[in-house]
Amino acid sequence: MDTPAPDAGGEPASGIVPARLDGHRLVPLATALLDADGVVLHWSEDAERLLGWRADEIVGQLAAPLLSSGEQRSEVLALYERILSGRRWSGVFPVRHKDGHQVELDFRTYGITGPDGRQLVLATGSDVRALQQVEADLAVLDGFFTQSPIGMAVYDNELRFVRLNQALAQINGLPVDQHLGRRIDAVLPGLNGAEIEAVMRQVLTTGQPVVDARSYGRTPSDPRRDHAWSASYFRLADASGRVLGVSSSIIDVTERFQAEARAARAQERLALLAEATARIGTTLDLQRTAEELVAAVIPRFADFATVDLLDPILRGEEPGLLAPDQGVQLRAVAAGESYESVLTGTADAVGETSAYDSHRIYTKSLRSGRPLLVPHMDEEKLRTIAARQERVGPALAAGLHSYLLVPLLARGKVLGGAEFVRTRNPEPFTESDVALAEELVARTAVCIDNARLYRRERETALTLQRSLLPQEIHRTLGLEIAYRYLPSSVVSEVGGDWFDVVPLACGRVALVVGDVMGHGIRAAATMGQLRTVARTLATLDMAPAQVLTRLDETANGIGEGQFATCVCVVYDPVDRSCTLASAGHLPPVVMRPDGDARVLDIAPGVPLGVGGVAFENTEFTLPEGSILTLYTDGLVERRGEDIDQGIDTLRLTLAARGRTLEAHCDAVVSTLVRGDSEDDVAMIMARALPLPRDRIATLPLTGEGPIPGLARRFTRTTIASWGLNPLADFAELLVSELVTNALVHGGEPIRLRLFRDRALTLEVADTGRQTPRLRPAGSEDEGGRGMYLINELAHRWGSRPTKEGKVVWAELELPLGS
């Protein structure tokens, strides 16, 4: 061999040593063949290693002169003669090395007959010191194997027992001979044999040792109690690398295993409590909170769980104390299980109710507020708990064996109960489980009670807010209007977003969208005040910037910290002109008839309530077929995203052509509004339409001739063509007074316009800036009574400034059916 004999510090016996000495020798074995004269005929490689002579140096030479000293010569020849005579000889004899020193060899000699009948001698020899070292190592290993208190075993490549010590036999409770030649699962069926063999196969395949592999189960030594063992495995191989098997050492770690198991269960309960605490109560939604409890406990704590709440709680009523003679009616709000079984069908589905009389054990547990623990469930016990007796059999058939009910208590009042069931999990519920369940249910109860209170406050705020929003949007000539209002999701409180469509004189309309900063009832109340003021100011024919100025004063007067954004647009359908002012609000988006949607460039202004900043009017024309969109930030703002990205998405969504206005609203909502929206959404879309020619008539008041007479004739002719003859006299008189008033007090009249919509509007434009007003006239005054006459005849009247001067208008109510 190429490997020299190991010394005492080598590695002679990490495996099965006798196998290594047979065929794969670790100890060199020299062989030599000699003829009857003592001439060397064959000389092995191991002989070369032990004695230094090469085969080409010694073959053909007499052995005695080379391998023995002169003093040994006669003794060597005598022994050789005895061997040739047919007597074998074995023993230790010194042989001279080529360099002259003596080597003690343990000889075995054999007299044999050659092919031609010649007498030959075959001699084998091993270094005595190497053999002694191997024997000593084997003795040490054998003593360690037999005397060790640790269980030890050797397995072959088929994982069958080859050898084991008495310590392991005692651990297993079987004699040694009942192990040999058999595999673990055949000897010890009560262990996790498949897992143990998988580890040993891994060691055989990879050669990597495995330390502290756990096995568990029951053995004949203690058949009534589970034990746990720690085993270490390493592969056995000879010097050539041939795999011979696996060796193992095993110790009983049952007490440590049980302590670790208890610590692991405690750690698992703490981890479950920490995770559940983070998961339960993420929203202010009552049902979602109950679902979070169920999701947190399945399957780590229970195989099936359900949360039922008292029906009055779900109706928004206050929880009360349960009287001794009072039964309960509960509604299932959440249920779940770790796998599908018939157990789901034996419990109430979400939304179903069950009634328990005052004597039921379920009711008694809720009344007392104490948990109900049934570690080991049977039919008799389950009949005292189940809401319906027909559910008992299927529940037991599904494997129900342990049950726990924990009442949901908040502020000392019972809200309902949480049930936990184990079916496939073989462990019964314990007192430690009860403590954990109480912690989880207590947090859930507080969150559910908060959700209940929040729901009541939210419903109150929503009712208030919706009552303050427009209940009806009046049809407006020359303008198609669509709108959406979406309250925030359950994650947040109700906000202060609002919108309004305010009809104005002469067919004009004011579109207002605003957003009060903050949430809750206060925000809704502030919204209502601002909307009312904005509507009132708009009807006074104030320009949008003037409306916002007064609204700013109102916001300052409401209270400190009450801020709001607002955008106000006044649209005139006659010339499709728009006048817009913004108070810190997001800019409107205009989609033109060709599909080009752009954000308006306007003066942004500051929010209402800041005070001391002037607002600016922006004027533009809305082409026929164009769509103007006003909105609040809840539509386009997303946490973690730039608001410009949301506005750009709105613009791109509006750019699609061929939709109705309602379809545009739906597309915007579906694209931009998410289910978890944290803010209200208010939006108005207005499309400019052509104005019907039979609804408006205009007469320029310039040129020669008596203007009042010309205006009266035009009015009578127009009203007759519109079929409004009953109003002709009143209209003619009002027009005459309006024109005369413009001639006398207002400067040069410009035009007369008649507008028929919800009322008949008569308006006269002039170049004067002075606003008409009622003045007391003396009995001898020749003038001053025109405005009194207008005030008496008209349903309402007013004036508004224009670029050229002003417009004074008066309205007459239309006859019924016109």
Secondary structure, 3 states (H helix, E strand, C coil): CCCCCCCCCCCCCCCCHHHHHCCCCCCCEEEEEEECCCEEEEECHHHHHHHCCCHHHHCCCEHHHHHCCHHHHHHHHHHHHHHHCCCCCEEEEEEECCCCCEEEEEEEEEEEECCCCCEEEEEEEEEHHHHHHHHHHHHHHHHHHHHCCCEEEEECCCCCEEEECHHHHHHHCCCHHHCECCCHHHHCCCECHHHHHHHHHHHHHHCCCEEEEEEEECCCCCCCCCEEEEEEEEEEECCCCCEEEEEEEEEECHHHHHHHHHHHHHHHHHHHHHHHHHHCCCCCCHHHHHHHHHHHHCCCCCCEEEEEEEHHHHCCCCCCCCCCCCCEEEEEEEEEECCCCCHHHHCCCCCCEEEECCCCHHHHHHHHCCCEEECCCCHHHHHCCCCCHHHHHHHHHCCCCEEEEEEEEECCEEEEEEEEEECCCCCCCCHHHHHHHHHHHHHHHHHHHHHHHHHHHHHHHHHHHHHHCCCCCCCECCEEEEEEEECCCCCCCCEEEEEEEEECHHHCEEEEEEEEEEECHHHHHHHHHHHHHHHHHHHCCCCHHHHHHHHHHHHHHHCCCCCEEEEEEEEECCCCEEEEEEECCCCCEEECCCCCEEECCCCCCCCECCCCCCCCCEEEECCCCCEEEEECHHHCCCCCCCHHHHHHHHHHHHCCCCCCHHHHHHHHHHHHCCCCCCCCEEEEEEEECCCCHHHEEEEECCCCCCHHHHHHHHHHHHHHHCCCHHHHHHHHHHHHHHHHHHHHHHCCEEEEEEEECCEEEEEEEECCCCCCCCCCCCCCCCCCCHHHHHHHHCCEEEEEECCCCEEEEEEEECCCCC
